[in-house]
Amino acid sequence: MLLLFMGVVGFAHAQIVTITDIETGRPLDLVSMTSKSTRAFTTTNAEGQADISKFADSEQIEFRLLGYKTKYENYAQIQNLNFKIQLAKTNINLDQVVISATRWEQESEDIPVKIAVISSQDVAFQNPQTAADLLTLSGKVYVQKSQQGGGSPMIRGFSTNRLLYTVDGVRMNNAIFRGGNLQNVINLDPFATENTEVLFGAGTVIYGSDAIGGVMSFSTIKPQLSLTDKPLVSGKAVTRYSSANNEKTGHFDVNVGWKKWALVTSISSWDYDHLRQGSHGPDDYIKPIHVQRQDSTDVIITQEDPLLQIPSAFSQINMMQKLRFKPNEQWDVQYGFHYSETSPYGRYDRNTRYKNGTLRYAEWNYGPQKWMMNNLSVNHKASNVAFDEVTLRLAFQNFQESRIDRALNKDDRTVNEENVDAYSANLDFTKSFSHNNKLFYGFEYILNDITSIGSITEISTGNVSPAGARYPNSTWSSIAVYANDEYQISEKFTAVAGLRYNQFVIDSDFSNNVDFYPLPFTEAKINNGSLTGSLGAVIRPTDSFVINTNFGTAFRSPNVDDVGKVFDSEVGGVTVPNPDLKAEYAYNFDLGIAKVFGDVVKIDVTAYYTILENALVKRDFQLGGQDSIIYQGELSSVQAVQNAAVANVYGIQAGLEIKLPAGFSISSDLNYQVGEEELDDGSTSPSRHAPPLFGFSRLNYRANKLHLQFYAEYMSERKHNDLPFEEKTKVELYALDANGETYAPSWYTLNIKASYDLSNVFTISTGIENLEDTRYRPYSSGISAPGRNFIFSLRANF
């Protein structure tokens, strides 16, 4: 009853501000309003409205939205404007927005590391097919693909389990995230993503293990409350078609909000046919044959269209349900349910492997990839000795994946099934000691429970028998305490320091594999701790000039994939368990400079250097004194993950923006990285996850309801001698040079996108990707990119 009374009183005195675009008059949602004097913060809803009653005593209120000029008003001025604010689009700014990639809501101008923001407007215009494709919109993240149903980001020379994913502040990485390429990012729904932030460099202090190369933070649609007696109903419906894979996509979401309660429902469905590659490029990428099962026999089929990459078709469905209860300004409770499921889909690079002059596999597929998350967050604002704001996040996630393979003309189908139950709890606090000193601190507990099953099915009879599992049945847990202090020494200088202590424990039981492999042990236990820290500064000599510098340490604890995996990682080789592993550590230094010249030109350059010690890498190994074992009927050399190397990665990220007259603008992003990894003999090899130089360049035109963009995407060549040691023999991935050796050719594509607002409700989008129908394959990918691709999309916002 007390909470209900407080809610009634709070809304009885509500004062509503409405924020619109000065040119179009359209309401602007997600505009952030902050006051440093009163420490108040809020954002606008879909109608561009927000309650600013708590700002009544503010000396100054900041209105910020990416792509718009920041505006400053006091409460009296807003009253004089009849509580109506108009924002004008900016030519160029220094990306001074409110971000949450640091777990807490902070202003990006106070963060000493590079952050890229991908807004829902960017997603709506570019129409990425998956969340992996969404990440490429930043121009700063490279994505590798082994099949159409996937996407493995690479950031600053690191990938897979050395990068961290978060969804609504919850860690997505689990204990079987592998060192090979990961596909889990496709579980996320681009249509239901409100904002995506990529934090580059070490993020371990806030997020713990794995955050070595960067953090990808996805914020999904947040339920919005009504600020009046009338329910707030908003949402969108989208339909899309793409020609390169005959894509048929549909999405619908709706928000219904009352004064204290709100809910969001979202559903998306995708259907992709086999992907067609381009007509002009290396013939080495063409595999015009595939296997079909006909009358109990494996038959190799020659395709009518040799450019089709078969098998690569798949479908996917995503659902999200969120519920919000905000009884007053002090309490905000949100619950979210997420579910994603793919159809089975072929791993294209494995299906193109040859043996004895013919295809090696009759089938090599991933089973349905399923992800489910329940997430409860409770936010409380108060003013006491311990905190001004506290957030409790409780989450349960379930991951299900499987691998199915069968050799050509063989009767035995091998199936590996994995199930991970992931529990997490975070308690995060914010405390301001003065207007220029803010402390963020918190506690975290994570528990992963892993179950792994192997089986062999005789497809002629249907008989199923047990087989070796991919992983031991295991638990992986982590407990941590962390703190981050932000101190504004002056208006032009902000210092940030952080510290984290993390204890991690692995308990693995190999009894599910002792009957199948000559394991000299039946269990593995690891219990270790890690201390990491960071120190950075933001210097702003002028409003148009900013310097960021940061030194941070990071770690990745061994997980169950490192300790216990059994897998045929390459032809003639098998990866086996190694229980004697320790955490790897990274030391990272960043220096960034951004400068705006005359509100017309912006230059942004960041240099970085990372040293990785005790690197967990795959090396030759012995299992029970044997350097080779029989795996799936073949004698295979034994390898295992070991703390056996030092790696160095350095590079430059550069950006350029130029605003031209008459609605035109130019922007470009360029990424250069070099990675070196120590080999067994003391020599070095290029790092597998440091791609060649890549970038994006764009020419934009905006006029009222029309937005046009012509852009180029490109990557430089990687010669055979510059390929990583373990990549040189992978003929299924790379083209062959004049000497018959593998290499990654350079490539570029020319593309055009357009959108037009038919009304305040309907927007039509179209585009042509890869105008020249180039046949190309991004570095390290096992499937070629789409050829010429026509895209058509219709969106309704209500």
C-alpha positions in Angstrom: 0.0 0.0 0.0 2.9 2.4 0.8 4.4 1.8 -2.7 1.0 2.3 -4.3 0.5 5.6 -2.5 4.0 6.8 -3.4 3.3 5.9 -7.1 0.0 7.9 -7.1 1.7 10.9 -5.5 4.6 10.7 -7.9 2.5 10.8 -11.0 0.0 13.3 -9.6 2.9 15.9 -9.7 4.3 14.7 -13.0 5.5 17.3 -15.4 5.8 16.1 -19.0 8.3 17.4 -21.5 7.9 16.6 -25.2 11.0 16.5 -27.5 10.8 16.6 -31.3 13.0 17.0 -34.3 13.2 20.7 -35.2 12.9 19.9 -39.0 10.3 17.2 -39.2 8.4 17.7 -35.9 8.6 14.0 -35.2 8.9 12.9 -31.6 12.3 11.6 -30.6 12.6 8.6 -28.4 15.6 7.5 -26.3 16.7 11.2 -25.8 18.7 11.1 -22.5 18.3 13.9 -20.0 20.8 14.3 -17.2 21.5 16.7 -14.4 24.9 16.6 -12.7 23.7 18.9 -9.8 20.7 16.7 -8.8 22.1 13.4 -10.4 18.8 12.9 -12.1 18.5 10.9 -15.3 15.7 9.8 -17.6 14.9 9.1 -21.3 12.0 9.8 -23.6 9.5 7.2 -24.7 8.1 6.5 -28.2 6.1 9.7 -28.1 9.1 11.8 -27.3 7.9 12.3 -23.8 9.5 12.1 -20.3 8.5 13.1 -16.8 11.1 15.7 -15.6 9.6 16.5 -12.2 12.7 15.3 -10.5 14.7 17.9 -12.5 12.9 20.8 -10.8 15.9 21.9 -8.7 18.5 21.3 -11.5 20.8 24.1 -12.4 21.2 22.7 -15.9 19.6 19.8 -17.9 21.5 18.2 -20.7 19.4 16.8 -23.7 21.4 14.3 -25.7 20.7 12.0 -28.7 23.2 10.5 -31.1 23.1 12.5 -34.3 21.6 15.6 -32.7 23.2 18.7 -31.1 23.3 18.5 -27.3 21.1 21.1 -25.8 21.3 22.7 -22.3 18.3 24.2 -20.5 17.3 24.9 -16.9 13.9 24.1 -15.5 12.6 27.7 -15.7 13.6 27.9 -19.4 11.8 24.7 -20.1 8.7 26.1 -18.4 8.9 29.2 -20.6 9.0 26.9 -23.7 5.8 25.3 -22.5 7.7 22.0 -21.8 8.4 21.5 -25.5 12.0 21.0 -26.7 13.3 20.8 -30.2 16.6 19.2 -31.2 18.5 19.9 -34.4 20.6 17.4 -36.2 24.3 18.0 -35.8 26.9 18.1 -38.5 29.5 16.3 -36.4 30.0 15.7 -32.7 32.3 13.7 -30.5 29.7 11.0 -29.8 28.8 12.4 -26.4 26.0 10.0 -25.6 24.9 8.0 -22.6 26.0 4.4 -22.9 25.6 1.3 -20.8 28.4 -0.9 -22.1 30.1 -0.4 -18.8 27.1 -2.0 -17.0 26.2 1.4 -15.5 24.7 4.3 -17.4 27.6 6.6 -18.0 28.3 9.4 -20.4 30.7 8.3 -23.2 32.7 11.5 -22.8 33.9 10.2 -19.4 35.0 6.8 -20.6 38.7 6.5 -21.5 38.3 3.7 -24.0 37.0 3.6 -27.5 33.3 2.9 -27.9 31.2 2.4 -31.0 27.4 2.8 -30.9 25.1 1.2 -33.4 21.6 2.7 -33.0 18.2 1.1 -33.9 18.0 3.8 -36.7 21.3 2.4 -38.2 19.8 -1.1 -38.1 16.5 0.0 -39.7 18.3 1.6 -42.6 21.0 -1.0 -43.3 18.8 -4.1 -42.8 21.4 -6.6 -41.5 20.1 -10.2 -41.8 21.6 -11.3 -38.4 23.1 -9.8 -35.3 26.5 -10.8 -36.6 25.9 -8.6 -39.7 24.6 -5.9 -37.4 28.1 -5.7 -35.7 29.7 -4.9 -39.1 27.6 -1.7 -39.3 30.1 0.0 -37.0 32.8 -0.4 -39.6 35.2 -1.4 -36.8 34.2 -5.1 -36.2 35.2 -7.9 -38.6 33.0 -10.9 -38.8 34.1 -14.4 -40.0 31.6 -17.0 -41.2 32.0 -20.8 -41.5 28.4 -21.2 -42.7 25.5 -18.9 -43.5 23.9 -19.6 -40.1 26.7 -18.0 -38.1 29.1 -15.2 -37.6 32.2 -14.9 -35.4 33.3 -11.3 -34.6 37.0 -10.4 -34.5 38.0 -7.3 -32.6 41.6 -6.0 -32.3 43.1 -9.4 -33.2 41.0 -11.4 -30.8 37.9 -13.5 -31.3 35.6 -16.2 -29.9 36.2 -16.7 -26.1 38.5 -13.7 -25.8 35.6 -11.4 -26.5 32.5 -10.9 -24.3 28.8 -10.7 -25.2 26.2 -9.2 -22.9 22.5 -8.9 -23.3 20.7 -6.3 -21.1 23.7 -6.3 -18.8 23.8 -10.1 -18.5 26.9 -12.0 -19.5 26.2 -14.4 -22.4 29.5 -16.2 -22.6 29.3 -19.7 -21.1 31.9 -22.3 -20.2 31.9 -24.1 -23.6 32.6 -20.9 -25.6 35.4 -22.3 -27.7 38.7 -20.9 -29.2 37.4 -21.9 -32.6 34.8 -19.7 -34.3 31.6 -19.1 -32.4 28.1 -18.7 -33.8 26.2 -17.7 -30.6 25.7 -14.1 -31.6 23.0 -15.1 -34.1 20.8 -16.0 -31.2 20.1 -12.3 -30.8 17.4 -10.5 -32.7 18.4 -7.3 -34.6 14.8 -6.1 -34.7 14.5 -6.3 -31.0 17.8 -4.6 -30.3 17.3 -1.0 -29.1 21.0 -0.2 -28.9 24.3 -1.9 -29.5 27.6 -0.7 -28.0 31.1 -2.1 -28.7 33.7 -1.4 -26.0 37.2 -1.9 -27.5 40.0 -3.3 -25.4 40.2 -4.8 -22.0 36.8 -5.0 -20.2 37.7 -7.5 -17.5 37.4 -5.1 -14.6 33.7 -4.8 -15.2 32.8 -8.1 -16.9 35.4 -10.6 -15.7 36.9 -13.5 -17.7 37.0 -13.3 -21.6 36.8 -9.5 -22.0 40.3 -9.2 -23.5 39.7 -7.8 -27.0 36.4 -6.1 -26.3 32.8 -6.2 -25.1 29.7 -6.3 -27.3 26.8 -5.0 -25.3 23.3 -5.5 -26.7 20.3 -3.7 -25.1 16.9 -5.0 -26.2 13.7 -3.1 -26.4 12.7 -1.7 -23.0 9.1 -1.5 -21.9 7.9 2.1 -21.9 5.4 3.6 -19.4 2.6 6.0 -20.2 3.0 9.4 -18.7 -0.7 10.2 -19.0 -4.0 8.5 -18.2 -4.1 7.1 -21.8 -2.2 3.8 -22.4 0.9 4.1 -24.5 0.7 1.8 -27.4 3.6 1.7 -29.9 5.6 -0.8 -31.9 6.6 -1.8 -35.4 6.1 -4.4 -38.1 8.7 -5.3 -40.7 8.8 -7.5 -43.7 11.9 -8.1 -45.8 13.1 -10.0 -48.9 16.7 -10.5 -50.1 17.5 -12.2 -53.4 21.0 -13.7 -52.7 19.5 -16.3 -50.4 15.8 -15.9 -51.1 15.4 -14.5 -47.6 11.8 -14.2 -46.3 11.7 -12.3 -43.0 8.9 -11.0 -40.8 9.0 -9.1 -37.4 6.4 -7.7 -35.1 6.7 -6.0 -31.7 4.3 -4.0 -29.6 4.6 -2.0 -26.4 1.6 -1.4 -24.1 2.3 0.9 -21.2 0.3 2.3 -18.4 1.5 4.6 -15.6 3.1 1.8 -13.5 3.0 -1.2 -15.7 4.3 -1.9 -19.2 5.0 -4.8 -21.4 6.7 -5.5 -24.7 6.1 -8.5 -27.0 8.4 -9.3 -29.9 8.5 -12.1 -32.5 10.7 -12.5 -35.5 11.0 -15.2 -38.2 13.7 -15.7 -40.8 13.9 -18.2 -43.7 17.1 -18.4 -45.8 17.6 -20.6 -48.8 21.1 -21.7 -49.9 23.4 -18.7 -50.4 24.5 -17.8 -53.9 28.0 -16.4 -54.3 29.2 -13.9 -56.9 29.9 -14.6 -60.6 33.4 -12.9 -60.8 36.2 -14.1 -58.6 38.5 -17.1 -57.8 37.2 -20.4 -59.1 38.7 -22.1 -56.0 35.6 -21.0 -54.1 33.2 -22.9 -56.4 32.2 -26.3 -55.2 29.5 -27.3 -57.7 28.7 -30.6 -56.0 27.0 -31.8 -52.9 25.8 -35.1 -51.3 22.2 -36.4 -51.3 21.0 -39.5 -49.7 19.0 -41.5 -52.3 17.7 -45.0 -51.8 20.0 -45.7 -48.9 23.0 -44.5 -50.9 25.1 -41.4 -50.8 25.0 -39.7 -54.2 27.2 -36.8 -55.3 25.0 -34.3 -57.2 26.3 -31.9 -59.7 24.5 -28.6 -59.2 22.6 -26.8 -62.0 23.8 -23.5 -60.5 27.4 -24.0 -59.5 27.4 -20.7 -57.5 24.9 -22.0 -55.0 26.6 -23.0 -51.7 24.9 -26.2 -50.7 24.2 -26.9 -47.8 23.8 -23.4 -46.3 20.0 -22.9 -45.9 18.5 -22.4 -42.5 15.6 -20.8 -40.7 15.3 -19.1 -37.3 12.7 -17.8 -34.9 13.1 -15.4 -32.0 10.6 -14.4 -29.3 10.9 -11.9 -26.5 8.5 -11.0 -23.7 9.2 -8.2 -21.2 7.3 -6.9 -18.2 8.0 -3.7 -16.2 6.6 -2.4 -12.9 7.6 1.0 -11.8 5.5 2.0 -8.7 7.4 5.3 -8.2 10.7 7.1 -9.0 12.6 5.0 -6.5 11.9 1.5 -7.8 11.9 -0.1 -11.2 11.4 -3.8 -11.7 11.8 -5.5 -15.1 11.5 -9.1 -16.2 12.6 -10.4 -19.6 12.1 -13.7 -21.4 14.2 -14.4 -24.5 14.0 -17.5 -26.8 15.8 -18.3 -30.0 15.9 -21.4 -32.1 17.4 -22.2 -35.4 16.7 -25.1 -37.7 19.5 -27.6 -38.3 22.0 -26.2 -40.7 25.1 -27.3 -42.6 28.6 -26.2 -41.7 29.6 -25.3 -45.2 33.4 -25.4 -44.8 33.3 -29.0 -43.4 31.0 -30.1 -46.2 33.6 -29.0 -48.7 36.5 -31.1 -47.3 37.9 -33.7 -49.7 39.5 -37.1 -49.0 41.0 -39.5 -51.5 39.7 -37.3 -54.4 36.1 -37.1 -53.3 34.0 -35.4 -50.6 34.9 -36.5 -47.1 31.5 -36.1 -45.5 28.0 -37.1 -46.4 26.8 -34.7 -43.8 28.3 -32.3 -41.3 25.6 -30.3 -39.7 24.8 -28.3 -36.6 21.6 -29.4 -34.9 19.1 -26.8 -33.8 20.8 -24.0 -31.8 18.6 -22.9 -28.9 19.0 -20.1 -26.4 16.7 -19.1 -23.7 17.1 -16.4 -21.0 15.1 -15.3 -18.0 16.3 -12.0 -16.7 15.0 -10.1 -13.6 16.4 -6.7 -12.7 15.5 -4.6 -9.8 16.7 -1.0 -9.7 16.4 1.2 -6.6 17.4 4.8 -6.2 18.1 6.3 -2.8 20.6 8.5 -1.1 22.5 6.9 1.7 26.0 6.2 2.8 26.4 3.1 0.7 24.8 4.1 -2.6 22.7 6.4 -4.7 21.5 3.7 -7.0 21.6 -0.1 -6.8 20.7 -2.7 -9.4 20.2 -6.4 -8.8 20.3 -8.7 -11.9 19.3 -12.3 -11.7 19.5 -14.4 -14.8 19.1 -18.0 -15.9 20.1 -19.0 -19.4 19.9 -22.3 -21.2 22.1 -23.2 -24.3 21.5 -26.2 -26.4 23.6 -27.2 -29.4 24.7 -30.3 -31.2 27.0 -31.5 -34.0 26.1 -34.2 -36.5 28.5 -35.8 -38.9 28.8 -38.8 -41.1 31.5 -39.8 -43.5 30.7 -40.4 -47.1 29.2 -43.9 -47.7 29.4 -44.7 -44.0 26.6 -46.1 -42.0 27.5 -44.5 -38.7 26.2 -41.0 -37.9 28.0 -39.4 -34.9 26.0 -37.0 -32.7 27.4 -34.8 -30.0 24.8 -32.9 -27.8 25.6 -30.2 -25.3 23.4 -28.5 -22.7 24.5 -25.6 -20.5 22.5 -24.1 -17.7 24.0 -20.7 -16.8 23.0 -18.9 -13.6 24.2 -15.4 -12.8 23.7 -12.8 -10.1 25.0 -9.2 -10.1 24.6 -6.5 -7.5 25.8 -3.2 -8.9 26.1 0.1 -6.9 26.6 3.7 -7.8 27.7 6.3 -5.3 28.5 10.0 -5.9 30.6 11.7 -3.3 30.5 15.0 -5.0 29.5 16.4 -8.4 32.9 15.4 -9.7 33.6 12.0 -8.0 31.5 8.9 -8.7 32.2 5.3 -7.6 30.8 2.3 -9.3 31.2 -1.1 -7.5 29.6 -4.5 -7.4 29.5 -8.2 -6.8 29.0 -11.1 -9.2 28.4 -14.8 -9.0 28.2 -17.2 -12.0 27.5 -20.9 -12.2 27.5 -23.0 -15.4 26.3 -26.6 -15.4 27.4 -28.5 -18.5 26.1 -31.8 -19.7 27.5 -33.5 -22.8 26.4 -36.7 -24.6 27.9 -38.6 -27.5 26.1 -41.2 -29.6 26.4 -43.1 -32.8 23.3 -44.0 -35.0 23.4 -46.8 -37.6 21.3 -45.1 -40.2 20.4 -48.4 -41.9 18.9 -49.9 -38.8 18.2 -46.9 -36.5 20.2 -48.5 -33.7 21.7 -46.0 -31.3 24.8 -46.7 -29.2 26.8 -44.5 -26.8 29.9 -42.8 -28.0 32.5 -40.4 -26.7 31.2 -37.0 -25.6 32.6 -33.7 -26.7 33.0 -32.5 -23.1 33.1 -33.9 -19.6 30.1 -33.3 -17.4 31.2 -30.2 -15.5 30.5 -27.2 -13.4 32.3 -23.8 -13.9 31.8 -21.1 -11.4 33.1 -17.6 -10.8 32.8 -15.1 -7.9 34.1 -11.6 -8.1 34.1 -8.1 -6.5 34.9 -5.1 -8.6 35.0 -1.3 -8.4 35.5 1.6 -10.8 36.1 5.2 -9.7 35.5 8.2 -12.0 37.0 11.5 -10.8 36.6 14.7 -12.7 39.7 16.7 -11.7 38.6 19.6 -13.8 36.2 20.4 -16.6 39.0 19.3 -19.0 40.4 16.3 -17.2 38.7 13.1 -16.0 40.5 10.1 -14.5 39.1 6.6 -14.2 40.6 3.7 -12.2 39.2 0.2 -11.7 40.1 -3.0 -9.8 38.6 -6.5 -9.8 39.3 -9.7 -8.0 37.9 -12.9 -9.5 38.0 -16.5 -8.2 37.0 -19.2 -10.7 36.5 -23.0 -10.1 36.2 -25.9 -12.6 35.0 -29.4 -11.5 35.0 -31.9 -14.4 34.0 -35.5 -14.4 35.4 -37.5 -17.4 33.5 -40.8 -16.6 31.4 -40.3 -19.7 34.6 -40.7 -21.9 36.8 -43.2 -20.1 35.3 -46.1 -22.1 36.1 -44.4 -25.4 39.5 -42.7 -25.0 42.7 -43.7 -23.1 42.3 -41.0 -20.5 44.9 -41.2 -17.7 42.5 -39.3 -15.4 38.8 -39.3 -14.5 38.4 -35.8 -13.1 39.9 -32.4 -13.2 39.7 -29.6 -10.7 40.9 -26.0 -11.0 40.6 -23.4 -8.4 42.4 -20.1 -9.1 42.1 -16.4 -8.6 42.9 -13.3 -10.7 43.4 -9.7 -9.9 43.0 -7.2 -12.7 42.9 -3.4 -12.9 42.7 -0.4 -15.2 43.8 3.3 -15.2 42.7 5.8 -17.8 42.1 9.5 -18.4 40.0 11.7 -20.7 41.5 15.0 -21.6 39.4 17.7 -23.4 41.5 20.7 -24.2 38.5 22.2 -26.1 34.9 21.2 -26.8 36.1 20.0 -30.2 39.2 18.1 -29.2 39.5 15.0 -26.9 42.3 12.7 -25.9 41.7 9.3 -24.4 44.3 7.0 -22.8 43.9 3.8 -20.9 46.0 1.0 -19.5 44.2 -2.2 -18.5 44.9 -5.7 -17.6 42.5 -8.6 -18.5 42.3 -12.3 -18.0 40.6 -15.4 -19.4 40.2 -18.3 -17.1 40.3 -21.8 -18.6 36.8 -23.0 -19.3 35.4 -26.5 -20.0 36.1 -26.2 -23.7 39.8 -25.7 -22.9 40.1 -28.3 -20.2 38.0 -31.2 -21.5 37.2 -31.0 -25.2 37.5 -34.0 -27.5 37.1 -32.9 -31.1 38.6 -33.4 -34.6 39.9 -29.9 -35.0 41.7 -30.5 -38.3 42.2 -33.3 -40.8 44.3 -36.1 -39.1 44.3 -34.3 -35.7 42.2 -34.6 -32.6 42.0 -32.2 -29.6 42.0 -34.0 -26.2 41.6 -32.9 -22.6 44.3 -31.1 -20.5 43.4 -30.5 -16.9 46.6 -28.6 -16.1 45.7 -25.1 -17.3 46.0 -21.6 -15.8 44.4 -18.3 -16.8 45.9 -16.3 -19.6 46.6 -12.6 -19.0 46.5 -9.6 -21.2 48.1 -6.1 -20.8 46.5 -3.5 -23.0 47.4 0.2 -23.8 45.2 2.6 -25.8 45.7 6.1 -27.0 42.9 7.8 -28.9 42.6 11.3 -30.3 39.5 12.9 -31.9 39.3 16.4 -33.3 36.5 18.3 -35.0 37.4 21.0 -37.4 34.9 23.8 -37.9 31.9 21.6 -37.4 32.7 20.1 -40.8 35.5 17.5 -40.5 36.1 15.0 -37.7 39.2 12.8 -37.4 39.3 10.0 -34.9 42.4 7.8 -34.5 43.1 5.2 -31.8 46.3 3.2 -31.4 46.5 0.1 -29.2 49.0 -2.6 -28.1 48.1 -5.8 -26.3 50.4 -8.4 -24.9 48.9 -11.8 -24.1 50.9 -14.1 -21.7 50.3 -17.7 -20.8 48.1 -17.8 -24.0 45.9 -20.8 -24.2 46.7 -22.3 -27.6 46.5 -25.7 -29.2 49.8 -27.6 -29.4 51.0 -31.2 -29.9 50.3 -33.3 -26.9 50.5 -36.8 -25.4 47.5 -38.6 -23.9 48.5 -41.5 -21.6 52.0 -41.4 -23.3 50.5 -41.7 -26.8 51.0 -39.0 -29.4 48.2 -40.5 -31.6 44.9 -42.2 -30.9 42.1 -43.7 -32.9 39.3 -41.1 -33.3 36.1 -41.9 -35.3 37.9 -44.8 -36.9 41.1 -42.9 -37.9 44.5 -42.7 -36.4 44.8 -39.0 -35.4 47.7 -37.0 -33.9 47.0 -35.8 -30.4 46.8 -32.1 -29.6 45.5 -30.2 -26.6 45.0 -26.6 -25.4 48.1 -25.5 -23.4 49.5 -22.4 -21.7 52.3 -22.4 -24.3 52.6 -19.0 -26.0 53.0 -15.3 -25.8 51.0 -13.2 -28.3 51.3 -9.6 -29.3 48.6 -7.6 -31.1 48.9 -3.9 -32.2 47.0 -1.7 -34.6 45.2 1.5 -35.5 41.5 2.3 -35.8 40.9 5.4 -37.8 37.8 7.3 -38.7 37.0 10.3 -40.9 33.7 12.2 -41.3 33.1 15.1 -43.6 29.9 17.1 -43.8 29.2 18.6 -47.2 26.6 21.1 -48.3 23.1 20.2 -49.6 22.6 17.2 -47.3 25.7 15.2 -48.4 28.3 13.7 -46.1 31.3 11.3 -46.3 32.5 8.9 -43.7 35.2 6.2 -43.6 36.5 3.7 -41.1 39.8 1.9 -41.5 41.2 -0.9 -39.3 44.8 -2.1 -39.4 45.9 -4.8 -37.0 49.0 -7.1 -36.7 49.1 -10.2 -34.5 52.0 -12.5 -33.7 51.9 -15.7 -31.8 54.7 -17.8 -30.4 55.1 -21.3 -31.8 56.6 -24.4 -30.1 60.0 -23.9 -31.6 60.2 -20.3 -30.4 59.5 -18.8 -33.8 56.4 -16.7 -34.4 53.3 -17.0 -36.6 50.7 -14.4 -37.6 47.7 -14.5 -35.2 44.7 -16.3 -36.7 42.2 -13.7 -35.4 44.0 -10.6 -36.7 42.4 -10.0 -40.1 44.1 -8.1 -42.9 43.4 -4.3 -43.2 39.6 -3.8 -43.7 37.3 -0.8 -43.8 34.1 0.9 -44.9 33.6 4.2 -46.8 30.2 5.8 -47.2 28.6 8.7 -49.1 25.3 9.8 -47.6 22.6 12.0 -48.8 19.6 13.1 -46.6 16.7 15.3 -47.7 13.5 15.4 -45.7 12.0 11.9 -46.1 14.8 10.4 -48.2 18.0 8.8 -47.1 20.5 7.5 -49.7 23.9 5.8 -49.1 26.5 4.6 -51.5 29.2 2.7 -49.7 32.2 0.5 -50.3 33.4 -2.4 -48.1 36.9 -3.7 -48.6 39.7 -5.9 -47.3 43.4 -6.2 -48.3 45.2 -9.4 -49.4 46.8 -11.9 -47.0 49.6 -13.7 -48.8 50.4 -17.4 -48.1 53.6 -16.5 -46.2 51.5 -14.2 -44.0 48.8 -16.7 -43.1 48.9 -18.2 -39.6 50.7 -21.5 -39.5 47.6 -23.6 -38.9 45.7 -21.9 -41.7 48.1 -22.6 -44.5 46.8 -26.1 -45.1 43.1 -25.3 -45.1 42.4 -25.5 -48.8 38.7 -25.5 -48.2 38.9 -21.9 -46.9 41.3 -20.1 -49.2 42.0 -19.5 -52.8 45.2 -20.8 -54.4 47.9 -18.5 -55.8 50.1 -18.9 -58.9 52.3 -21.4 -56.9 49.3 -23.5 -55.8 49.5 -22.2 -52.2 46.7 -20.9 -50.1 46.1 -17.2 -49.7 43.3 -14.7 -49.0 42.7 -12.4 -52.1 41.9 -8.8 -51.6 38.3 -7.7 -52.4 35.9 -4.8 -52.4 32.2 -4.4 -52.9 30.1 -1.4 -54.1 26.7 -1.1 -52.5 23.7 1.3 -52.4 20.9 1.6 -49.8 17.9 3.9 -49.8 14.9 4.5 -47.5 11.9 6.8 -48.0 9.2 7.7 -45.4 6.0 7.2 -47.2 4.2 8.6 -44.2 4.6 9.0 -40.5 3.8 5.3 -40.3 5.3 3.5 -43.3 8.9 3.5 -44.5 10.1 1.6 -47.6 13.8 0.5 -47.7 15.7 -1.0 -50.6 19.2 -1.7 -51.7 21.6 -3.5 -53.9 24.6 -5.1 -52.2 27.7 -6.2 -54.2 26.7 -4.3 -57.3 29.5 -5.9 -59.4 28.5 -9.5 -58.3 32.0 -10.1 -57.0 32.9 -13.6 -55.8 34.8 -13.1 -52.6 35.4 -14.7 -49.2 36.3 -12.7 -46.1 39.5 -13.8 -44.5 39.4 -17.1 -42.6 35.7 -17.7 -43.6 34.6 -21.0 -44.8 31.7 -19.7 -47.0 31.7 -17.0 -49.7 29.8 -13.8 -49.1 26.6 -13.1 -51.0 26.8 -12.2 -54.7 24.7 -9.4 -56.1 21.9 -9.0 -53.6 18.6 -7.1 -54.0 16.9 -6.1 -50.8 13.4 -4.9 -50.3 11.8 -4.0 -46.9 8.6 -2.4 -45.7 8.4 -1.1 -42.1 5.4 0.2 -40.2 5.9 2.2 -37.0 2.9 2.8 -34.9 
